[in-house]
Amino acid sequence: MAGRAPVAEWYLVFKVIHVLAVFAWMAGLFYLPRLFVYHSEARVGSEADQVFRVMERRLLKAIMLPAATASWMFGVLAGLSAGYFAAGEVWLWLKLALVVALTAFHWFLGCCHGAFAAGRNHRSGQFFRVINEVPTVLLIGIVILVVVKPFS
């Protein structure tokens, strides 16, 4: 790492933290819709309803939000330290577009949690089973872009 700019020396550290944060975030994005499947089948006000509310809140606030924040922060730092942004890497901008979509999905799940917490969920378990595939599709696109780096 000798002879590099100070920020570039941190690239691998940023990248490792970014990848670990992405794993945690993706775990939440895969698990929360599955919780919603079961929660949608619980009677409002029941003991199961209360347990799901707590589980969903903890997953969102204690795991997913910090992991999403760290994913963004350390991903941007890694991209900056590697010079990807300065080089105008098209694959990186496409990846970022998919990550924005993941972030929007995360936000949507937060809205769904709000509906459950207020006892106003009107979506079916089948709906949540279908949307559970969204992060998988986005992740496949992101991994292809990062590994193959098309348009470089």
C-alpha positions in Angstrom: 0.0 0.0 0.0 3.1 2.2 0.0 2.9 5.2 -2.4 -0.9 5.4 -2.4 -3.1 8.3 -1.3 -4.2 8.0 2.3 -7.8 7.3 1.4 -6.8 4.6 -1.0 -5.0 2.8 1.8 -8.3 2.3 3.5 -10.0 0.7 0.5 -9.9 -2.9 1.7 -11.1 -1.9 5.2 -14.0 0.0 3.6 -14.8 -2.9 1.3 -14.8 -5.5 4.1 -17.1 -3.4 6.3 -19.3 -2.7 3.3 -19.6 -6.5 2.4 -20.4 -7.4 6.0 -23.0 -4.7 6.3 -24.6 -5.8 3.1 -24.9 -9.4 4.4 -26.7 -8.2 7.5 -29.0 -5.8 5.5 -29.8 -8.5 3.0 -30.6 -11.0 5.7 -33.2 -8.5 7.1 -34.6 -7.8 3.6 -35.1 -11.6 3.1 -36.5 -12.3 6.6 -38.9 -9.3 7.2 -41.3 -10.2 4.4 -41.4 -13.8 5.7 -42.3 -12.4 9.1 -45.1 -10.4 7.4 -46.4 -13.6 5.8 -47.0 -15.1 9.2 -48.0 -11.8 10.8 -50.7 -11.3 8.1 -52.3 -14.6 9.3 -52.4 -13.6 13.0 -55.5 -12.0 14.5 -55.0 -8.3 15.3 -54.5 -7.9 19.1 -53.6 -11.5 19.6 -50.4 -12.6 21.4 -48.9 -13.7 18.1 -49.7 -10.2 16.7 -47.8 -8.6 19.6 -44.8 -10.9 19.2 -44.6 -10.2 15.5 -44.7 -6.5 16.1 -41.8 -6.6 18.5 -39.8 -8.9 16.2 -40.4 -6.7 13.1 -39.5 -3.5 15.0 -36.3 -5.0 16.4 -35.3 -6.3 13.0 -35.9 -3.0 11.3 -34.4 -0.7 13.9 -31.6 -2.8 15.4 -30.4 -4.7 12.4 -31.7 -3.5 9.0 -31.4 0.3 9.5 -27.8 0.3 10.9 -26.8 -2.3 8.3 -28.3 -0.3 5.4 -26.6 2.9 6.7 -23.3 1.2 7.0 -23.7 -0.5 3.5 -24.3 2.9 1.9 -21.6 4.7 3.9 -18.8 2.2 3.5 -19.8 1.4 -0.1 -19.4 5.0 -1.1 -16.1 5.3 0.8 -14.8 2.1 -0.9 -15.9 3.5 -4.3 -14.3 6.9 -3.6 -11.0 5.3 -2.4 -10.8 3.0 -5.4 -11.5 5.9 -7.8 -14.6 4.3 -9.3 -16.6 7.5 -9.2 -13.8 9.6 -10.7 -13.4 7.0 -13.5 -17.1 7.3 -14.4 -17.6 3.5 -14.1 -21.0 2.7 -15.7 -21.3 -0.6 -13.9 -21.1 1.3 -10.6 -23.9 3.7 -11.5 -26.0 0.8 -12.5 -25.2 -0.9 -9.3 -26.1 2.2 -7.4 -29.5 2.4 -9.2 -30.2 -1.2 -8.0 -29.1 -0.3 -4.5 -31.5 2.7 -4.6 -34.2 0.2 -5.5 -33.2 -2.0 -2.5 -33.4 1.1 -0.3 -36.9 1.9 -1.6 -37.9 -1.7 -0.9 -36.5 -1.3 2.6 -38.6 1.9 3.0 -41.7 0.1 1.7 -41.2 -2.7 4.3 -41.0 -0.1 7.0 -44.3 1.3 5.8 -45.8 -2.3 5.9 -44.5 -2.6 9.4 -46.2 0.7 10.3 -49.5 -0.7 9.0 -49.0 -3.9 11.1 -48.1 -1.9 14.2 -51.2 0.2 13.8 -53.4 -2.9 13.2 -54.2 -1.7 9.7 -52.5 -4.3 7.4 -54.7 -5.2 4.5 -52.2 -7.2 2.5 -52.3 -11.0 2.3 -49.7 -13.5 3.1 -49.5 -14.3 -0.6 -48.6 -10.7 -1.4 -45.7 -10.9 1.0 -44.6 -14.2 -0.4 -44.4 -12.6 -3.8 -42.5 -9.5 -2.8 -40.1 -11.6 -0.8 -38.5 -12.3 -4.2 -37.7 -8.6 -4.9 -34.4 -8.5 -2.9 -33.2 -11.7 -4.5 -33.7 -10.3 -8.1 -32.0 -7.0 -7.2 -29.1 -8.9 -5.4 -28.5 -11.0 -8.5 -28.2 -7.9 -10.7 -25.9 -6.2 -8.2 -23.6 -9.2 -7.9 -23.4 -9.5 -11.7 -22.5 -5.9 -12.0 -19.9 -6.0 -9.3 -18.2 -9.2 -10.5 -18.4 -8.8 -14.3 -18.1 -5.0 -14.3 -19.7 -4.6 -17.8 -19.3 -1.4 -19.7 -15.8 -0.8 -18.1 
